[in-house]
Amino acid sequence: MNDLTTYKQIRHCMKTGDCIQWQSKRALIGWLIKVLSHSKFNHSSLVIALREYGNLKDRRFILEAVGEIELRLLSKRLENYVGHVWWYPLKDEYDECRDKIGEWALLKIGVAYDYTSIWKQITGRVSADAKKLFCSEFCFLGWKFGGIRLKGKAPRPGDIPKYDIFKKPVQLI
């Protein structure tokens, strides 16, 4: 079980639309994504804070593309994760975008994973398309639909930290 001390100290600061960047040490597909994209990251997900729901106001969830878009408790995902994880908080200037990001992202629960595009994405670039989604494409489209102006095609997980929309990242585990 991982040490979640840092996560527990800062989770109250995590807001809807923030990004979680994952660096797997175990998964073969994760290793392939990192090697072929020349990045330390192989997966991306969006933070969802359900502050209006009583006991859930202090919990943090993530929406991520893993087979399909799924909602999960971030703490449960971190507990036994083999690798490293960073929190990339959106800059304060994007706070007005958070509700729209969350609304768009929550409506994507159950959307199928885009296996075809992920393989194309490893060797080239694909246009973002919301019919089927891979992880970093999901985050990218969420920010765009929320009102953040981003250009280009669907990013790889390693491209996301290059966007000038984040504050300083924090390593969670």
Order of alpha helices (4+ residues) and beta strands (2+ residues): alpha-beta-alpha-beta-beta-beta-alpha-beta-alpha-alpha-alpha-beta
